[in-house]
Each structure stands twice: as C-alpha cells, then as structure tokens.
Amino acid sequence: MELKELLTKRKIEALASKYEITDPILRNIFTQTKDKSDVFVSHSSSDVEFIEKVLVFLKYSKGGVNGYVDWQDPELPSVTNATTARVLKDRIRNAKKVIYVVTNESLKSVWCSWEIGYADCNKGVEDLAVLAIKPNNGKWKNNEYLQQYPWIRYDQKDDMFYVVMPDGSLYSLHQWLSK
C-alpha cells in the first residue's frame, strides 16, 4: 500500500458530513437489526465517533449498504463473555462482507484480530477488506498478516473508492459491496 492510495479519514468524514446524523431517519442506521446487515464493521470501541461516519458513508454514499456494529446489538451482553463470541460469529456469517477499520486502537484490540480471523476462515479473503485510516506505507509491524487482505483505497484522480485485491485487481467499492 502506498501512502497516497490509503483512504483518508477526512474523505469519509467529508462525505458523511453531507448528512445530519441527528435526523431521526438517519439515526435508524445505527439501530439496524442483525438480519439487515450487509457489512460487518470490525472496529475499536474507541473509534465509535468515526465509525458512525463510516456507517453513514456506507448507507448514503454507497447505495444503501447497512453496516453492523456491535454496540447497537441488543442481543450482546453488557460484559463480554462466550455469548459475545457466539453472537458475533453469527453476525459475521450472516453479513455479506466484512470491513476491518484499521486504526491505532483497533490494532491493539484482541476482538478485532479475532473478528478478522473468524471472517477469513468463514467468508474467505474476497469478502473481507481492510479500511486503513492510519497511514503506514504498507508496513504492518506486528500485524503483517493484514497484507494478505484486500484493502480499500481512495483515488483522488478518479474521485472513486476501490477495493484492491491481493492479486492487484481492482473493483469499485460499490461493485465489491454488491458482489
């Protein structure tokens, strides 16, 4: 991954800012049920404010894609335990795609590592993508395994989001989400 190709936090925020999250219609995207999730969004709980913007981006910039986030799931226990893992497995299996939002905090999370590993085993690499918010020039120190996954990049020239597959092939984000 080249630094210039990494999706930036500012671009997602700019696109999401076109919509007022406090609008009751938009608030519904944060209360999606398990059966309406197109994308399981793996993230750190420390990044909730930004993840709300990712959900808005997916819903309104990418053709009505519903993102699942654990903190809106009423079936999850308030304290993580074995039930948490069981429910998350179910949500990952039922989602069409998985996006792992890589930040400094998510790289420290054992749950995020577990989610991406589970998704890899159950969905395969083609249905999983890394959304890197923290530029790293492709050097995933202590997280080199992330290099095997497709990643989402923003191309300023085309003003398009792409999913770059491990073999180098490109899909528009919309195409990838629709596959």
Solvent accessible surface area in square Angstrom, and as a share of the most:
residue,aa,sasa,rsa
1,M,52,0.23
2,E,97,0.43
3,L,96,0.48
4,K,157,0.66
5,E,41,0.18
6,L,6,0.03
7,L,2,0.01
8,T,52,0.30
9,K,86,0.36
10,R,185,0.68
11,K,48,0.20
12,I,0,0.00
13,E,49,0.22
14,A,56,0.43
15,L,30,0.15
16,A,2,0.02
17,S,83,0.53
18,K,146,0.62
19,Y,71,0.27
20,E,113,0.50
21,I,33,0.17
22,T,102,0.59
23,D,54,0.28
24,P,105,0.66
25,I,127,0.65
26,L,16,0.08
27,R,96,0.35
28,N,86,0.44
29,I,8,0.04
30,F,2,0.01
31,T,86,0.50
32,Q,34,0.15
33,T,75,0.44
34,K,74,0.32
35,D,117,0.61
36,K,121,0.51
37,S,13,0.08
38,D,31,0.16
39,V,1,0.00
40,F,3,0.01
41,V,2,0.01
42,S,1,0.01
43,H,17,0.07
44,S,11,0.07
45,S,91,0.59
46,S,79,0.51
47,D,25,0.13
48,V,47,0.27
49,E,131,0.59
50,F,10,0.04
51,I,0,0.00
52,E,36,0.16
53,K,47,0.20
54,V,1,0.01
55,L,2,0.01
56,V,0,0.00
57,F,5,0.02
58,L,2,0.01
59,K,45,0.19
60,Y,71,0.27
61,S,39,0.25
62,K,30,0.13
63,G,65,0.62
64,G,35,0.33
65,V,13,0.08
66,N,24,0.12
67,G,6,0.06
68,Y,10,0.04
69,V,5,0.03
70,D,48,0.25
71,W,76,0.27
72,Q,54,0.24
73,D,16,0.08
74,P,127,0.80
75,E,87,0.39
76,L,31,0.15
77,P,45,0.28
78,S,123,0.79
79,V,115,0.66
80,T,83,0.48
81,N,79,0.41
82,A,86,0.67
83,T,50,0.29
84,T,8,0.05
85,A,23,0.18
86,R,149,0.54
87,V,3,0.02
88,L,3,0.01
89,K,71,0.30
90,D,42,0.22
91,R,11,0.04
92,I,0,0.00
93,R,121,0.44
94,N,86,0.44
95,A,3,0.03
96,K,122,0.52
97,K,2,0.01
98,V,0,0.00
99,I,2,0.01
100,Y,1,0.00
101,V,0,0.00
102,V,0,0.00
103,T,16,0.09
104,N,78,0.40
105,E,66,0.30
106,S,0,0.00
107,L,49,0.24
108,K,145,0.62
109,S,28,0.18
110,V,120,0.69
111,W,82,0.29
112,C,1,0.01
113,S,44,0.29
114,W,81,0.28
115,E,8,0.04
116,I,1,0.01
117,G,30,0.29
118,Y,35,0.13
119,A,0,0.00
120,D,37,0.19
121,C,116,0.69
122,N,72,0.37
123,K,37,0.16
124,G,20,0.20
125,V,41,0.23
126,E,91,0.41
127,D,35,0.18
128,L,0,0.00
129,A,0,0.00
130,V,0,0.00
131,L,5,0.03
132,A,1,0.01
133,I,20,0.10
134,K,95,0.40
135,P,66,0.41
136,N,33,0.17
137,N,85,0.43
138,G,12,0.12
139,K,151,0.64
140,W,8,0.03
141,K,160,0.68
142,N,123,0.63
143,N,23,0.12
144,E,96,0.43
145,Y,83,0.32
146,L,0,0.00
147,Q,98,0.43
148,Q,88,0.39
149,Y,7,0.03
150,P,0,0.00
151,W,28,0.10
152,I,2,0.01
153,R,29,0.10
154,Y,21,0.08
155,D,26,0.13
156,Q,146,0.65
157,K,182,0.77
158,D,66,0.34
159,D,89,0.46
160,M,74,0.33
161,F,9,0.04
162,Y,33,0.13
163,V,0,0.00
164,V,20,0.12
165,M,21,0.10
166,P,79,0.50
167,D,120,0.62
168,G,49,0.47
169,S,47,0.31
170,L,80,0.40
171,Y,66,0.25
172,S,16,0.10
173,L,2,0.01
174,H,94,0.42
175,Q,98,0.44
176,W,1,0.00
177,L,11,0.06
178,S,79,0.51
179,K,123,0.52
